Amino acid sequence: MLSAFRNLHPLVINILIGTMFGRMATSMSIPFLAIYLTQVKHVSPGQTGLIIAVSSLVGICTSFAGGYLSDRLGRKVVLFVSIFLWAGVFILFGMAETVSGFFAANALNGFCKSIFEPASRALLADLTEPKNRLAIFNLRYTAINVGVIFGPLLGFYFGSSESTSAFFIAASVYVLYGISLIVTYKKTGYSGANLKVAANQKPVRFTDAARIAINDRILLLALIGNILAVLAYAQFNSTLPQFLSGSLGGEKGAGLFSGLLILNAVTVITIQYPLLAFVKKYPPILSILAGNLVSSISVLLFAFADSVPLWGAVIFLFTIGEVLMFSMTDAFLDSIAKPNLRGTYFGAMGFTQIGNIAGPSLGGFLLSWFGFSDPLPVFGILAAISLLGVPVMFTVRVHMKRELIHGGASKTAI
């Protein structure tokens, strides 16, 4: 694995470092938004769930187009435009005072994220040899979680559950990230010329790219399975903080949630590579399936945790499921993507944000219906729905085996 980290392209290093600081900035602000809205602005859990969910709703509508644009226009243009727009969105968060203001800010947040991230992940794949991509994707995942270790600490220190000042810090970080990308592109002279379509081949039109994706049965089934899996994961940043703040009180709930965020990130970094060394022996789809199963069980156990040690144990189990899912998702996508549509395939994975809409919205509704004193039906229903992703993922595995027989699938994918 160490060989994958030697002679990394400067843009790969830039994206990995930028990802770390970007996630540090967002994790000191966004995860506390639900607590701030319910405890300070006195927004109902249902409305709060919708505000959190709108980011993913917009992501669904724009991620595929964003990935396609990075294939058609080039990664550079898409990255530059989206990252500076994103910085402006965080300023809007900091200035928001009304429910509609936060709704608009988080909608734009979803737009920028859905445009920037498929392009950045596709660029990592562009600049990395196929044999090293799994390692690089997981290094990016590590960078995310290093940022998430320090972000909640800073968020708690700056009182992110009581004010929106941390969003201005996030804006500054993303401006610096954007400037660093401009400088690195200029110094390396990289233009992505090696990825341009051959002279005798016309660029793929958007409608053709959409048709290719729609007709890819494996991609569609994987999207459905991931939507259900993400529904469980989404509870960690939406329903859980609302439940903790409502059942324990605002300050105590925010403190426990900050600790759980840090435990989650530390656990990811601690177990990621040992776990990866084991699961990489198996097809990525099996790792994603197992992660879905573990995450769903963990969400059910949220209803039974009634002490700090129990919460720690449940979040540790939840994190195992997270690592099993997300450490292999990019590798799975890369293995099934058409070479000239890599950005499009990464963009298509944005449809899994449906889970990030259904999760917070349904979680907020269930909390409003059952209340904070009766968590079992809340988390039980959420876990049961997410668990439906397991048979869907198994079906993906079956179809991939069939395609292998007919020579249409990558051996590494199944």
Secondary structure, DSSP 8 states (H G I E B T S, - for coil): -GGGGTT--HHHHHHHHHHHHHHHHHHTTGGGHHHHHHHTS---HHHHHHHHHHHHHHHHHHHHHHHHHHHHT-HHHHHHHHHHHHHHHHHHHHH--SHHHHHHHHHHHHHHHHHHHHHHHHHHHHTS-GGGHHHHHHHHHHHHHHHHHHHHHHHHHTTTTT-STHHHHHHHHHHHHHHHHHHHHHHHT---GGGS--TTS----HHHHHHHHHT-HHHHHHHHHHHHHHHHHGGGTTHHHHHHHHHH-HHHHHHHHHHHHHHHHHHHHHHHHHHHHHHTTS-HHHHHHHHHHHHHHHHHHTTT--SHHHHHHHHHHHHHHHHHHHHHHHHHHHHHS-GGGHHHHHHHGGGGGHHHHHHHHHHHHHHHHH-TT-HHHHHHHHHHHHHTHHHHHHHHHHHHHHHHHTT-S-GGG-
